[in-house]
Amino acid sequence: MSVFASPRFLPRVMGADALSCAATGLLQLAFTAPLARLTGLPAPLLLATGVFLVAYATAAAWMALRAQPPRRLIGLIAAGNLGWAVGCIVLLAVSGGAFSVFGWAWVLAQAVTVALLAEMQWLGLRHTRPGRTGIYAA
């Protein structure tokens, strides 16, 4: 059996997604002003995305703890993660030189992280497709 077909793979990926979003969101909420100064990112953007990330982390943690992961919801999450990665790249493209090196690193780290999470979510969904292994229901 492939590691992606393991019954625990999707819950673990969702757990990693929850942890990374909680950590990023809480950092952005707790240190909005210092992060804004350090990165050059607008404080309202850091605050708003911090709130979103903490709320999202709660939903991702709920999915990670389910006996049967909600496949359709995880598919939406994977698409959302890809959208977040694209949004990060667009933000950097339109910002010009407005952000510091730390700002570029902060945004690129998020883009890479969510792109990798999305890929793992898609792999897990693809390898546990009903009819393929019969592990999860749709």
N, C-alpha and C positions, 0 to 999 in steps of 0.2 A: 504494500500500500504506500502511495506517495504521501509525503509529509503534508501536502496540501489537502489530501482526502481524509486526514485524521479528524475524528469528531471534535477534537479540541482546537483545531487550527483557527477556525473563524472566531470562536470566543476569545482566543488568545490575541488575535489581531485586533479585535474590537477593544480588548483590555489595554493593549498598547496604544491604540488610538485615544482611548479615554485618558490614560495617564499623560500622554504627550500634550493633549489639549488642556487638561486640568493644569498641568505645570505651566504651560505657556500663558494660559488665561489668567491664572493667579498671579504670575509675575507681572503681567501687564496691568492688572488691577492694583496690585500692591505698590508697584513702582512706576506708575504712569508718568509722572513728571520727570524723574531721573532717566527713564528709558527714552522719553521724548527728546531730552537734551543729548543723550548719548548717541541716539540713532538718527536724529533729524526727522523722525516720523511724527506726524501730528498727534498731539495728546488725545484729541477726540477719537481719532482712528484707533489708537492703542486701547483706549477705554472701551469703545464700542465692540471691538473684536475680542477684547478680554471677556466682556460679559457674554458674548456669543459663545466663546470657547468653553467657558465654565458650564453654561447650560448644555452645550453639545456634549461635553465630557460626561455629564450625568446620564444623558440618553445613551451614549456609547457604552457606559458601564452597565446600564440596564440590559443592553443587548448582549454584552459579554457574559452576564450572569444567567441568561436564559438557558433552559435545558435544551431547547431547539432554537438556534439562532433564527431571527426573523429575516429570511432570505431577501424578500423584496425590499425591506427597509435597508438591509446592508447594501443591496444594489444601489439604492438611492444615495446612501452614504458614500459609496465608492465614487459615484458620479459627482457628488458634492466635493469630495476630496480632490478630484481632478480639476473641478472648477476653481477651487481655492488655489491650487498650484498655478493654474493659468492666470488667475487674478493677481497673484503675487508677481508673476513675470510681467504682466501688463502694468502693474503699479510701478515696478522698477523702470520699465521702458518709458513711461510717460513722466516720470519724476525728474528725468535728467540727472543733474548732480545735486539734487536737493537733499539727499540722504547722505549721512556719513558712511564710512566704511563699515561701521558697526550696524548701521541701518540696512545696508545691502546684505550683510551677513545674516541679520535677523530675518529678513524677508526671504532670502534664498534658502536658509535653513528650514523655514516653514514650507516653502515650495517643494523642496526635496523630500522632506518628511512625509507630507501628505500625498505626494506622487507615489512614494514607495508603499505607503499604507493602502492607497487605492489599488495598486497593482497586486498586493497581497490579498486584499479583499476580493478582487476579481478572480484571482487564482483559486482561492478557497471556494468561491461560489461555483466556478466552472468545474472543479474537481469533486464537488459534493452535489452536483446536479441530480435531482430525482430521476431515477431511471438509469443513471450512470452507476451510482453506488448504492442508492436507496437509503442513504444515511439520514437525510433531512427531507422533511416535507416542504412544499412550496409555500 
